């Protein structure tokens, strides 16, 4: 199967100065030589990702977006460090090669990793002629990787100092509420009721500590080019952390749209989760509980949290568009997506289901 992770010409206003990058990388990465070609990956609405292709080696550079950045957001070192330290114990991460916080080079911190060949998909190509069996195999692989990550021995992996798992739930709820209130726009309601419900109904810390990806979706996975039911690497670790694994599962379920979900939920689909053979959210909970041994009986709260957190992330991007920090037309209708998600959160608060 052909690689389905193509690049495009670098977008206007997002150029990468190769005359600065090239000597820096050649000094940092042994054996790197020749003239590089720079292109850009079109996907992703947060950090910017570039392909730097040398004659005998292909690299990927990640940097924060242009414009004003929320405090604590777009932390490149966090993304670099978690992949570096996870690699020996959890192979499904790309090998990282270089990081710098010296903003004199390109105006922001950045890191470089090896390119992992494979497929990054929002939908399964028709020419693959997949049926229920293949879709189910990918689905189980996807959630098995999440279970493996959530049950990883944090101390053995050398990640005990990666974050503060105590009080993680409270910090997340209050933190995302604060971020929301910094990026309000006139055309999107403020949803004080959702914020209040999340703060009032916060569960106590479960005591379980796991590595949390923070943005785990199929389109943040690179599928094996020879067998796309297998995951070669997981990318986009920008908001990874140590904390309650159920918070991370809630994030993932917020992206997981079923074929029988109402139309306003269908607006947010961005991965092939509705295909025949893919598990429902309830089936996912059973699968996850069986693999991890974790109690998922109170998952509705974590699901609403995941939906609200996604609202905030999208609103942050929409705010950058409204304020003129980016002219990327992909973000023009993000306000509508935010409202669709927030209404879903309201519904789940009322029904208490997942």
C-alpha positions in Angstrom: 0.0 0.0 0.0 1.3 3.5 -0.8 2.1 5.8 2.0 -0.9 8.0 2.7 0.8 10.7 4.8 1.7 13.2 2.1 3.1 16.7 2.5 2.3 20.0 0.8 4.1 23.1 -0.1 4.8 25.2 3.0 1.7 27.4 3.7 2.1 31.2 3.3 3.3 32.8 6.5 4.6 29.5 8.0 8.0 29.3 6.2 10.9 27.5 7.9 14.3 29.0 7.3 16.4 26.1 6.0 19.6 28.2 6.1 19.3 28.3 9.9 18.0 24.8 10.4 20.3 22.9 8.1 23.7 23.6 9.9 22.1 23.2 13.3 20.8 19.7 12.4 24.0 18.6 10.7 25.9 19.5 13.9 23.5 17.7 16.1 22.7 14.6 14.1 25.8 12.4 13.1 26.1 11.5 9.5 23.5 14.0 8.2 24.6 15.3 4.8 23.4 16.7 1.5 20.7 19.3 0.6 17.4 19.1 2.3 13.9 19.8 0.9 11.3 21.2 3.3 7.6 20.6 2.9 4.7 20.8 5.4 2.2 18.3 6.7 -1.3 19.7 6.0 -3.1 18.0 9.0 -3.1 19.3 12.5 -4.7 22.5 13.8 -2.3 23.2 16.7 1.5 22.7 16.3 3.1 23.0 12.9 4.8 20.0 11.4 7.4 20.0 8.6 9.1 17.3 6.7 12.9 17.9 6.2 14.0 15.4 3.6 17.7 14.8 3.2 19.0 12.4 0.4 19.5 9.6 2.9 17.4 10.5 5.9 13.9 11.9 6.4 13.2 14.0 9.5 10.2 15.8 11.0 10.3 19.1 12.8 7.6 20.3 15.2 7.2 23.8 16.4 4.4 25.9 18.1 2.0 27.9 15.9 2.6 31.6 15.1 0.8 34.2 17.1 -0.1 34.4 20.7 0.2 31.1 22.6 -1.8 30.3 25.7 0.2 30.0 28.9 1.5 26.5 29.3 0.4 25.5 25.8 2.3 24.1 22.9 5.2 22.8 25.1 7.7 21.3 22.7 10.0 19.9 25.4 7.2 18.0 27.0 6.4 16.3 23.7 10.1 15.6 23.0 10.9 14.4 26.5 7.9 11.9 26.8 8.9 10.2 23.5 12.5 10.1 24.4 11.8 8.4 27.8 9.0 6.2 26.7 10.8 4.7 23.8 12.6 1.9 25.7 9.4 0.7 27.4 6.7 1.6 24.9 8.0 1.2 21.3 5.1 2.9 19.5 6.8 6.4 19.5 9.0 7.9 16.9 12.8 8.2 17.7 13.6 11.8 18.7 16.9 13.4 17.7 17.1 17.0 18.7 15.5 19.7 20.8 16.2 23.4 21.5 14.5 26.1 23.5 16.7 28.7 21.9 14.1 30.9 20.1 16.7 32.8 18.2 16.8 30.2 15.5 13.1 30.2 14.3 11.4 32.4 16.8 10.1 29.4 18.9 11.4 26.3 20.6 11.3 23.1 18.4 12.3 19.5 18.2 13.2 17.1 15.4 12.4 13.3 15.2 12.9 10.6 12.6 10.0 10.2 10.2 8.1 6.9 10.7 6.7 5.7 7.4 3.0 4.7 7.3 -0.5 6.0 7.1 -2.2 8.8 9.0 -5.9 8.6 8.2 -9.1 10.4 8.8 -11.0 7.7 6.9 -10.2 4.2 5.6 -9.5 4.4 1.8 -12.1 2.6 -0.3 -9.4 0.9 -2.3 -8.3 -1.0 0.8 -11.7 -2.8 0.6 -11.8 -3.3 4.3 -14.7 -5.2 6.0 -15.8 -5.5 9.6 -12.9 -7.8 10.4 -10.2 -5.3 9.4 -11.9 -2.4 11.1 -12.3 -4.4 14.3 -8.6 -5.4 14.2 -7.6 -1.8 14.0 -10.0 -0.8 16.7 -8.7 -3.4 19.1 -5.1 -2.5 18.3 -5.9 1.1 18.9 -7.4 0.6 22.3 -4.9 -2.1 23.3 -2.1 0.5 22.8 -4.0 2.9 25.1 -4.4 0.1 27.7 -0.7 -0.6 27.5 0.1 3.0 28.0 -2.2 3.4 30.9 -0.8 0.4 32.8 2.8 1.2 32.1 5.1 1.1 35.1 5.8 4.9 35.4 8.6 4.5 37.9 10.4 1.8 35.8 10.1 4.0 32.7 11.9 6.8 34.5 8.9 9.1 34.3 8.1 9.6 38.0 9.1 13.3 37.7 7.1 13.9 34.5 4.2 15.4 36.4 2.2 15.7 39.6 -0.6 13.0 39.5 -2.0 14.0 42.9 -4.8 16.5 42.3 -4.7 15.9 38.6 -8.5 15.8 38.2 -9.0 19.2 39.9 -6.2 20.8 38.1 -7.5 19.7 34.7 -11.1 20.8 35.4 -10.2 24.2 36.8 -7.4 24.7 34.3 -9.6 24.0 31.2 -12.3 26.3 32.6 -9.7 29.1 33.0 -8.5 28.6 29.5 -12.0 28.7 28.2 -12.7 32.0 29.8 -9.6 33.5 28.3 -10.7 32.8 24.7 -14.4 33.8 24.7 -15.8 35.1 21.4 -19.1 37.0 20.9 -20.7 34.3 18.7 -20.2 31.4 21.1 -22.2 31.0 24.4 -20.1 30.9 27.6 -21.6 27.6 28.9 -21.2 28.5 32.6 -23.6 25.6 33.4 -21.2 23.0 32.0 -18.2 24.6 33.8 -20.1 24.6 37.1 -21.3 21.0 36.8 -17.7 19.8 36.2 -16.4 21.6 39.3 -19.3 20.6 41.5 -19.2 16.9 40.6 -15.5 16.3 40.6 -14.6 12.7 41.7 -11.8 12.1 44.2 -8.5 10.9 42.9 -8.6 7.2 42.1 -5.1 6.6 43.2 -4.3 5.1 39.8 -1.4 6.8 38.0 -0.7 6.3 34.3 1.0 8.0 31.4 -1.8 10.0 29.6 -1.4 10.8 25.9 -4.0 13.6 26.1 -5.1 13.6 22.5 -5.3 9.9 21.6 -7.1 9.4 18.2 -6.6 7.2 15.2 -5.4 10.1 13.2 -2.7 10.7 15.7 -1.4 7.2 15.0 0.9 6.1 12.1 -0.4 2.8 10.8 2.0 0.2 9.5 2.4 0.6 5.7 2.4 -3.2 5.2 -0.4 -4.0 7.7 -2.5 -0.9 8.5 -4.4 -2.8 11.2 -1.2 -2.3 13.3 0.1 0.9 14.8 3.8 1.7 14.2 3.9 5.0 16.1 1.8 7.4 18.1 2.4 11.1 17.6 1.3 14.5 19.0 2.3 14.1 22.7 2.0 17.8 23.4 -0.4 17.6 26.3 0.8 14.2 27.8 0.9 13.9 31.5 0.9 11.7 34.6 -2.6 11.3 36.1 -5.8 9.3 36.3 -6.1 7.1 33.2 -9.9 7.6 33.1 -9.4 11.2 32.3 -7.4 10.2 29.2 -10.0 7.6 28.3 -12.6 10.3 28.6 -10.6 12.5 26.1 -10.5 9.6 23.6 -14.2 8.8 23.9 -15.0 12.4 23.2 -13.6 11.9 19.7 -15.3 8.5 19.3 -18.5 9.2 17.3 -20.8 6.3 16.6 -23.0 5.7 13.5 -26.1 6.1 15.6 -25.1 9.4 17.3 -27.3 12.5 16.6 -26.4 14.8 13.7 -24.8 17.5 15.9 -22.4 14.9 17.2 -21.5 13.8 13.7 -20.2 17.3 12.9 -17.1 16.5 15.0 -16.1 13.2 13.5 -12.4 13.1 12.3 -11.5 9.5 12.4 -12.9 6.2 11.0 -14.7 5.3 14.2 -18.1 4.8 12.6 -17.0 2.1 10.2 -18.7 -1.3 10.5 -16.7 -3.4 13.0 -15.6 -0.5 15.1 -16.6 -0.8 18.8 -19.3 1.3 20.3 -18.3 3.5 23.3 -19.9 0.9 25.6 -18.0 -1.9 24.0 -14.8 0.1 24.4 -15.5 0.5 28.2 -15.9 -3.3 28.5 -12.7 -3.9 26.5 -10.8 -1.4 28.5 -12.0 -2.6 31.9 -11.1 -6.2 30.9 -7.6 -5.2 29.7 -6.7 -2.9 32.6 -8.8 -4.0 35.5 -9.9 -0.4 36.1 -13.4 0.4 37.3 -15.2 2.4 34.5 -18.7 2.5 36.2 -18.6 6.3 36.7 -17.3 7.0 33.2 -20.0 9.6 32.3 -18.2 12.3 34.3 -14.9 11.6 32.5 -16.7 11.6 29.2 -18.3 15.0 29.8 -14.9 16.3 30.8 -13.4 15.0 27.6 -16.0 16.7 25.5 -15.6 20.0 27.4 -11.8 19.9 27.1 -12.2 19.4 23.4 -14.5 22.4 23.3 -11.8 24.5 24.9 -9.1 23.3 22.5 -11.2 24.1 19.5 -12.2 27.4 20.9 -8.6 28.4 21.5 -7.9 27.7 17.8 -11.1 29.6 16.8 -10.1 32.5 19.0 -6.7 32.7 17.1 -8.7 32.9 13.9 -11.2 35.5 15.1 -8.4 37.7 16.6 -6.4 37.5 13.3 -3.4 35.5 14.7 -4.0 33.0 11.9 -5.6 33.3 8.5 -6.0 29.6 8.1 -9.5 29.2 6.6 -9.8 25.7 8.0 -10.7 27.4 11.3 -13.5 29.7 10.0 -16.3 27.5 11.2 -14.8 26.1 14.4 -17.2 28.1 16.5 -20.0 25.9 15.2 -18.1 22.8 16.2 -17.6 24.2 19.7 -21.3 24.7 20.1 -22.1 21.2 18.8 -19.7 19.7 21.3 -21.0 21.9 24.2 -24.6 20.8 23.5 -23.5 17.2 23.6 -21.9 17.8 27.0 -25.2 19.3 28.2 -27.1 16.2 27.0 -24.7 13.8 28.6 -25.0 15.7 31.9 -28.7 15.2 31.8 -28.7 11.5 30.7 -25.6 10.3 32.6 -24.7 7.9 29.8 -21.7 7.4 27.5 
